[in-house]
Amino acid sequence: QMLLRSRPAQLMAMSFLARGMIRPFEGGGTFATDVVSASLGAEFVGYVIAFKEVCRALGGAAMGALSDRVGRATVLAIAESGRLIFISYFCLNRIRSGGRQFSLIFALAALPSLLNGQSTQNALQHELFEHDGQKAVTVAMSVCQVADSLGSGTGYLLTGGTMRSKALSAMGVQIIGTIGIMAAALLARGQARLQGSKIE
């Protein structure tokens, strides 16, 4: 019912669905097999994925702290830009098989992980729905979780064809997700300003 009536819920569900669909591309799926394994060898996949997780943890903490200073909309714009740049590279370039491009691969692994806006995206749910009560927040989080899971389950649809075709498909999904999360962030900012004017 919330998804049918609430524009913020629709925007957040759209962004979480996209995030779920992109995960197989940028995580241990396409990136691991078509990029890391192809360039460095299968023995390096574990090292790169572990490196990505360390970067994700560090980036999540740093971006969360930054959002307290500059606002969630700005941090989410930075995070989405990082993911768009990451995917764009594969739309425009090819990874050489057996090229042993260590610096490039680790830099690509770090980019979307360090610019990790997931904690800010989760916090945005509270900001959008807290004025409707804790029940609304809980329902909104459940809707987003279902959308994320649905996206992860269907993300395999992006893993067919050449690397460039996969990247182009991922780019289309990412653009939709970026539109959703940025619209939701701007909506939250507008709500905050409205609440501030009412208090004054």
C-alpha positions in Angstrom: 0.0 0.0 0.0 2.8 2.4 0.9 4.5 1.6 -2.4 1.4 2.6 -4.3 0.7 5.8 -2.5 4.1 7.2 -1.4 6.3 8.9 -4.0 9.3 8.7 -1.6 8.8 4.9 -1.2 8.6 4.5 -5.0 11.8 6.4 -5.5 13.7 4.5 -2.8 12.4 1.2 -4.0 13.6 2.1 -7.5 17.1 2.9 -6.3 17.4 -0.2 -4.1 16.2 -2.4 -7.0 18.9 -0.9 -9.2 21.5 -1.3 -6.5 20.6 -4.9 -6.2 20.8 -5.5 -9.9 24.2 -3.8 -10.2 25.7 -5.9 -7.4 26.5 -9.0 -9.5 28.2 -6.7 -12.0 30.5 -4.8 -9.7 31.0 -7.4 -7.0 32.0 -11.1 -7.2 30.3 -11.8 -10.5 31.2 -10.0 -13.7 34.0 -7.9 -12.2 35.6 -10.9 -10.7 35.4 -13.2 -13.7 35.6 -10.9 -16.7 38.0 -8.4 -15.3 40.1 -9.7 -12.3 40.4 -13.3 -13.4 40.9 -12.4 -17.1 43.6 -9.8 -16.4 45.4 -11.1 -13.3 44.4 -14.7 -13.1 41.9 -16.6 -11.0 44.3 -16.8 -8.0 44.0 -13.0 -7.5 40.2 -12.8 -7.3 40.1 -13.4 -3.6 42.7 -10.7 -2.9 40.8 -8.1 -5.0 37.5 -8.9 -3.4 39.0 -8.7 0.1 40.6 -5.4 -0.9 37.1 -4.2 -2.1 35.6 -5.1 1.2 38.2 -3.2 3.2 37.7 -0.2 1.0 33.9 -0.5 1.4 34.3 -0.4 5.2 36.6 2.5 5.2 34.5 4.4 2.6 31.3 3.8 4.4 32.7 5.3 7.6 34.2 8.3 5.8 31.2 9.0 3.6 28.9 8.7 6.7 31.0 11.3 8.5 31.0 13.5 5.4 27.2 13.4 5.1 26.9 15.0 8.6 28.9 17.9 7.3 27.8 18.5 3.7 24.4 16.8 3.7 23.1 13.5 2.3 22.3 14.7 -1.1 25.9 15.8 -1.8 27.3 12.5 -0.5 24.9 10.5 -2.5 25.8 12.5 -5.6 29.5 11.7 -5.0 28.8 8.0 -4.4 26.6 7.7 -7.5 29.2 9.5 -9.6 31.8 7.0 -8.5 29.7 4.1 -9.6 28.9 5.7 -12.9 32.6 6.3 -13.6 33.3 2.7 -12.7 30.8 1.3 -15.1 31.7 3.9 -17.8 35.2 2.6 -17.9 34.0 -0.8 -19.1 31.6 0.8 -21.6 34.6 2.6 -23.2 37.6 0.3 -22.7 38.5 -3.3 -22.8 40.4 -5.3 -20.2 43.3 -7.1 -21.9 43.2 -10.8 -21.2 46.4 -11.8 -19.4 47.4 -8.1 -19.3 48.4 -8.2 -15.6 47.0 -4.7 -15.1 47.4 -4.7 -11.3 47.3 -0.9 -10.7 44.2 -0.4 -12.9 42.3 -3.4 -11.5 42.9 -2.4 -7.9 42.0 1.2 -8.6 38.8 0.1 -10.3 38.0 -2.1 -7.3 38.6 0.8 -4.9 36.6 3.5 -6.7 33.0 2.4 -6.0 33.9 0.9 -2.7 35.6 4.0 -1.2 32.8 6.2 -2.5 30.3 4.0 -0.7 27.0 5.7 0.0 25.1 2.7 1.3 25.0 3.9 5.0 23.8 7.3 3.8 21.2 5.7 1.5 19.9 3.7 4.5 19.8 6.8 6.7 17.8 8.6 4.0 15.0 6.1 4.6 14.7 7.3 8.2 14.7 10.9 7.2 12.0 10.5 4.6 9.6 8.5 6.7 10.3 9.3 10.4 7.6 12.1 10.4 5.0 9.3 9.8 6.2 7.3 12.8 8.4 4.3 13.4 5.9 1.9 11.8 6.3 3.8 8.5 10.1 3.7 8.8 10.0 -0.1 9.4 7.6 -0.7 6.4 9.8 1.5 4.2 12.9 -0.4 5.1 11.1 -3.7 4.4 10.0 -2.4 1.0 13.6 -1.3 0.1 15.0 -4.6 1.4 12.5 -6.6 -0.8 13.4 -4.4 -3.8 17.2 -4.9 -3.2 16.7 -8.7 -2.9 14.6 -8.7 -6.1 17.3 -6.8 -7.9 20.0 -9.2 -6.7 17.9 -12.1 -7.9 17.5 -10.7 -11.3 20.9 -9.1 -11.7 22.1 -12.2 -13.6 20.2 -10.7 -16.6 23.1 -8.2 -16.9 25.7 -10.9 -17.1 25.1 -12.2 -20.6 27.1 -11.2 -23.8 30.3 -9.3 -24.1 31.9 -7.2 -21.3 30.8 -4.0 -23.1 27.2 -5.1 -23.5 27.1 -6.1 -19.8 28.5 -2.7 -18.9 26.0 -0.9 -21.1 23.1 -2.8 -19.5 24.5 -2.0 -16.1 24.9 1.7 -17.0 21.2 1.9 -17.9 20.2 0.3 -14.6 22.6 2.6 -12.7 21.2 5.7 -14.3 17.7 4.8 -13.3 18.9 4.1 -9.7 20.8 7.4 -9.6 17.7 9.3 -10.7 15.7 7.5 -8.0 18.0 8.1 -5.1 18.9 11.7 -6.0 15.2 12.6 -6.4 14.5 11.0 -3.0 17.4 12.9 -1.4 16.2 16.2 -2.8 12.7 15.4 -1.6 14.1 14.8 1.9 15.9 18.1 1.8 12.7 19.9 0.8 10.8 18.2 3.7 13.5 19.3 6.1 13.3 22.9 4.9 9.5 22.8 5.2 9.7 21.5 8.7 12.2 24.2 9.6 9.9 26.9 8.2 7.0 25.5 10.2 9.0 25.6 13.4 10.1 29.2 12.8 
